[in-house]
Amino acid sequence: MSLITKLNPKSPSLEVGGSFASLSQSDIAAAMTGLDALQEALIRFYWLGDIGYAAYLRDQAIIELCNRGVEGELAFKMGSVIVDDLANSTCSACNGTGENSKKRVCGHCDGSGKKGLSDRELAKRLEVPKTSFQRRYKEDYKVVYARFEFIANATARQISHKLG
């Protein structure tokens, strides 16, 4: 197993054997060679905190939502919420570690380190009734959100491997 375990969200550093090593922009650029536009945007936004990619990611989410049958203003709102949720999904109880202070699984996020929006919060942000969200739009939201998160995490592993 590589000593490089993961990119550190929101800063250009890597966790290397328990400590953090700074990376230059050229290190990151070299590791990102060969990524497609969505992968690069997700890495730069989700892991490196570059908010300049938010509009591009929102537009990509809207395209995927429209392909799933979500249209118009609701697709725009849902795409915006997906991007916002990606940026702010770290569990505040464990600060993203997945463990509580006693080194046990965090009860707030079930050990994932992520705490997404509840159905109630999503319905409110999308300005639709909670029952409508749950019946009609929840699956669309979850599928597109999960796809973006999966691509971001898989690409981060790929980059970490290149740097290792």
C-alpha positions, -999 to +999 in steps of 0.1 A: +000+000+000+012+035-009+023+058+019+001+085+003-033+078+016-055+106+004-057+141-009-066+164+019-099+182+011-096+220+006-058+222+006-031+212-018-014+187+005-013+149+009-014+128+040+019+109+039+024+083+066+004+104+091+019+138+082+010+163+056+034+172+027+028+203+006+024+200-031+033+226-057+008+235-084+031+217-109+029+185-088-009+187-089-010+195-126+013+166-134-008+142-114-040+155-130-027+148-166-052+128-185-083+136-165-115+145-183-131+179-177-156+166-151-129+148-131-107+178-131-135+201-121-146+178-092-110+175-079-104+212-081-138+220-065-143+192-040-108+184-029-089+217-035-117+241-027-116+260-060-151+276-062-144+287-097-156+253-109-190+255-091-209+268-122-194+242-145-203+214-120-238+228-116-243+228-153-231+192-156-255+182-128-284+200-146-276+180-178-276+147-159-309+157-141-325+167-174-315+133-189-333+118-159-365+138-166-361+167-142-366+199-161-365+237-160-361+257-128-362+226-106-332+211-125-313+243-120-322+245-083-313+208-078-280+211-097-271+241-075-280+222-043-260+192-054-229+213-058-235+232-025-240+198-007-208+185-022-189+215-009-205+214+026-210+177+033-184+171+060-200+158+092-196+185+119-198+160+147-166+141+137-151+168+114-151+143+085-130+116+103-159+091+107-149+085+144-160+102+176-136+113+204-136+077+218-124+064+184-157+047+178-179+051+147-196+085+146-233+082+153-242+113+133-228+101+100-225+063+106-188+065+101-188+080+066-175+114+076-202+130+055-235+145+065-257+154+036-289+173+037-320+156+051-351+151+029-368+179+047-339+203+041-336+192+004-373+197-002-372+232+014-342+242-007-359+230-038-392+246-028-412+214-033-433+196-007-413+169+012-436+141+000-432+153-036-394+153-032-394+118-016-417+103-043-405+120-074-371+137-070-351+120-042-338+092-064-327+117-091-309+138-066-292+109-049-281+093-081-265+124-095-250+134-061-236+099-056-221+098-091-203+131-086-190+121-052-179+087-066-160+103-094-143+128-071-132+101-047-121+077-074-101+104-091-085+115-059-073+079-053-060+079-089-041+111-083-028+099-050-015+067-067+003+088-094+020+109-067+029+078-047 
